[in-house]
């Protein structure tokens, strides 16, 4: 019932078409943000509070939305969400060394989540098998059936062609080159599957649900095993020609530096990626994981603190260039290294300040992500939700 | 770098004419997950038996923290800080989580059981391992396979061992439960334990181990740095294709 969208056409410019467009605006806003009060809805959609109230009432009656009483700054308010029973969506995030799967209802409420470590240079076939099994087991764990899953969003740690859903890079993710994830995973689960780059999804999640809420132009960087980024411009994810927009990890920072997995030399990732950091502590501290480095830096180990702050400086220098090009309102730093908090962010800020264009408004704001390690999987859920056709929304956004 | 917390030299163990272990060397550091992989009959279980004190080797030396020891029984091994969890888990299904954790080592207050402290410790321990159980007062028999296993591992941790030995922990688990177990292994490592884990699942071990030792026909057929090894190399060592090699020969650097 859900995927069938009303096809009867109405004359453009008529009262009916206007009303339908307003209804679609409201449903889309709720779909993207999970839950909003009626007042916030009016702000986001630009409709009058009375119109919002009328349309919400109508959509509640037809079972698309549901409301619950809440309060905003001491005043009574109506919280609006999509009706929970509309169905489920699943999000899958393949990182360089881990897989995270989450299941939520259409209101962005997470019902179940699981993380699984993955071997280095994991393969698409084995990874997609595991993802299939995990999605199936999570669905069973909430007493639902697979056919209640309306869509699946998937993030992979390589650029994805927005048109075809294929991994569009060469050599960045060996074992995944050219893999058409929607076909493979969609075939196994029999559910529509939508794919994007992991950091694009992190950017999407932080901009809608996390640190970037209410900001128009935002740059998200993820510093974990790999280094990547995503751009939100004018409130929308900017993907670029082959889905590689924002790939800050492969900005060249040292012409004579180490060879990178992408085939170039001296990429930012060869300087501040996990492998580089792990390699530089090996002599003094023995084998440490990225998590160990962060934990030790936070507990005061001088070597690890130095390593993190140096990484921050290199990251800031690269970010300054990007900031000069796109001039974002906000830079959000996510990924495992961001767990080091100010140890990383302070040097990032000062490196940006010393390089970026001076402005009356002051330097660009740099903050840690709010969604932590779940940002990318939350983005995958949002991607899936964007493709769910809700009755009254006028088709997928 | 720290000295190995456990080291085995030239371990030999025969069953009649069959040599299960034929001169095995092994070193384990604290804060490390060492995976021992190999086909059935490669000697994994015998090796685990030797480390846990269940089997006496015919020849070879074992040192714990640099001191030579004889692991005559599991109790002796535990005294030396080596705790083992086997496939059967050895839990009492009709007792609850707290009772299982403290079975035989109950905390007392005067002549009474100190239920409050035991329950608190149980939650702390399970929390550190990121284990989700509905309640520590449910019978263990009502838990999932992964939760039961976590309880068995938590019990092994109560004596704060230096070394934890896990024999084929993933063989009876579903995908989600395997995911939870692998995450738990990462927690054990973070707590600073040295962990020896055997498995025939190459992919799972490659995902969480720091080093991988491949056993083949009772001998070490390769030792790998997990971050640098490829699956082809590991498979070749397991199946015996190609010459045995040591992980140290491989260069570091980003690949």
Boltz contact constraints between the chains, C-beta under 6 A:
constraints:
  - contact:
      token1: [A, 114]
      token2: [B, 176]
      max_distance: 6.0
  - contact:
      token1: [A, 114]
      token2: [B, 179]
      max_distance: 6.0
  - contact:
      token1: [A, 116]
      token2: [B, 179]
      max_distance: 6.0
  - contact:
      token1: [A, 117]
      token2: [B, 182]
      max_distance: 6.0
  - contact:
      token1: [A, 117]
      token2: [B, 207]
      max_distance: 6.0
  - contact:
      token1: [A, 117]
      token2: [B, 208]
      max_distance: 6.0
  - contact:
      token1: [A, 118]
      token2: [B, 207]
      max_distance: 6.0
  - contact:
      token1: [A, 119]
      token2: [B, 203]
      max_distance: 6.0
  - contact:
      token1: [A, 119]
      token2: [B, 206]
      max_distance: 6.0
  - contact:
      token1: [A, 119]
      token2: [B, 207]
      max_distance: 6.0
  - contact:
      token1: [A, 120]
      token2: [B, 227]
      max_distance: 6.0
  - contact:
      token1: [A, 133]
      token2: [B, 175]
      max_distance: 6.0
  - contact:
      token1: [A, 134]
      token2: [B, 175]
      max_distance: 6.0
  - contact:
      token1: [A, 137]
      token2: [B, 175]
      max_distance: 6.0
  - contact:
      token1: [A, 137]
      token2: [B, 176]
      max_distance: 6.0
  - contact:
      token1: [A, 258]
      token2: [B, 254]
      max_distance: 6.0
  - contact:
      token1: [A, 270]
      token2: [B, 254]
      max_distance: 6.0
  - contact:
      token1: [A, 275]
      token2: [B, 254]
      max_distance: 6.0
  - contact:
      token1: [A, 279]
      token2: [B, 252]
      max_distance: 6.0
  - contact:
      token1: [A, 286]
      token2: [B, 1]
      max_distance: 6.0
  - contact:
      token1: [A, 287]
      token2: [B, 210]
      max_distance: 6.0
